[in-house]
Amino acid sequence: MTIWTVLPAAAVCVSMFYYIAATVAAIRFARRGTTPLPPIPKVPPRVAVLKPLHGSSNSLAANLVSFLEIAYPRIDFYFGVHNYEDPAAEVPVALRQRYQHAGITLLVGEEPDCSNRKIAKLIRMADRAEKAEIFVLSDADVSVERDYLRRIVGELMSDEKIGIVTCAYRARPGGSIASRLEALYVNTDFLPQILLAEMIEPMHYALGATIAIKRKVLEAAGGFRAVKNMLADDFYLGNFTNAQGYEIKLSDSLVTLTCEEKSFAEFWHHQLRWARTYRTVRPISIATVMMHGPFWALILLAMTRGSAAALATLVLVVAARLAMSAAIVGRVLKMPEMLSELWMVPFKDLIMTGVWFASLFSNKVKWAGREFKVVRGGAMREVKG
């Protein structure tokens, strides 16, 4: 035996262990979602929902409506856009007439000297929300259930030590092949990794789909200005909060992401940005390549010149990968309509291996039509020209 057979064989074993452990973690998480809503204070804290927007999409209006119909007594909504030319500005303006009872505020413009334009909008919105006791940040492509805010506020207020409540998320595709690949990545890669990590270690980061944070905790962590130049703003906001002695809780609820990538190139660049982000903020994430079962099984097959044992190993790995994906998508995420998409998972896994290798050769990322270089410490600088 040589290193070229030992290494892929070891990686196959690691992958199989990961598939089992991640499935267990996901099923344990699913049981938490059936728990009753935690109580909220008799006088509910005032919540400001902050939504930075950039560009419109087919699902944007429906996503925002899901927030405007949240069942919570003291809530204000702040939407931020770069300028009036952004088509996203039209959506909250149009919804204001329909939801006159909701405190909807549209803010145009950004805080200067911020590499991260999402944070540049959040700074303006948070400064305007002077009465808020809790800030809830959520990306524009996220939709929620009516009891979403009652649950995360109850979880946040259940213990003084909890500074942030964040939500894991599932993804629905928009229809294109690229969006289906993106949704499969979220549902069968990202989500199980998050749930497994949360099962074995305390969380010291937050997820951008939802970050609910107490005002005093945000101020102690340096406010949004502390992450104004960070690529992984959600990671560092949680990390800075954790450094102040506060805990981060993963909510028992899930939110839903709508994937609307239209081309393979859009999917590739999005995944490349994520991969380089992970490598920057958590270098140990490089080791996740050891969990790319189908890739290593194919390498083993090639190195053994198509031996029967290696072929059987490939079949076993693919079967285990599909079983894990089916359990998570069907039982945990309760998305039976996506079970028919799972045949794409092994091919998506091979693409993600390509993304992993590509991520090693540069620190540049593309985000919202701009190119950045990620520098030491996780900050980013725009690359001009």
Secondary structure as GFF3:
##gff-version 3
##sequence-region A 1 385
A	DSSP	alpha_helix	3	32	.	.	.	ID=ss1
A	DSSP	beta_strand	47	52	.	.	.	ID=ss2
A	DSSP	alpha_helix	60	68	.	.	.	ID=ss3
A	DSSP	beta_strand	75	81	.	.	.	ID=ss4
A	DSSP	three_ten_helix	87	89	.	.	.	ID=ss5
A	DSSP	alpha_helix	90	98	.	.	.	ID=ss6
A	DSSP	beta_strand	103	108	.	.	.	ID=ss7
A	DSSP	alpha_helix	117	128	.	.	.	ID=ss8
A	DSSP	beta_strand	134	137	.	.	.	ID=ss9
A	DSSP	beta_strand	142	143	.	.	.	ID=ss10
A	DSSP	alpha_helix	148	157	.	.	.	ID=ss11
A	DSSP	beta_strand	162	173	.	.	.	ID=ss12
A	DSSP	alpha_helix	177	185	.	.	.	ID=ss13
A	DSSP	pi_helix	186	190	.	.	.	ID=ss14
A	DSSP	alpha_helix	191	200	.	.	.	ID=ss15
A	DSSP	beta_strand	211	214	.	.	.	ID=ss16
A	DSSP	alpha_helix	215	220	.	.	.	ID=ss17
A	DSSP	three_ten_helix	224	227	.	.	.	ID=ss18
A	DSSP	alpha_helix	233	243	.	.	.	ID=ss19
A	DSSP	beta_strand	247	259	.	.	.	ID=ss20
A	DSSP	alpha_helix	264	281	.	.	.	ID=ss21
A	DSSP	three_ten_helix	283	291	.	.	.	ID=ss22
A	DSSP	alpha_helix	293	303	.	.	.	ID=ss23
A	DSSP	alpha_helix	308	326	.	.	.	ID=ss24
A	DSSP	pi_helix	327	332	.	.	.	ID=ss25
A	DSSP	three_ten_helix	336	344	.	.	.	ID=ss26
A	DSSP	alpha_helix	345	359	.	.	.	ID=ss27
A	DSSP	beta_strand	364	367	.	.	.	ID=ss28
A	DSSP	beta_strand	370	374	.	.	.	ID=ss29
A	DSSP	three_ten_helix	376	378	.	.	.	ID=ss30
A	DSSP	beta_strand	380	382	.	.	.	ID=ss31
###
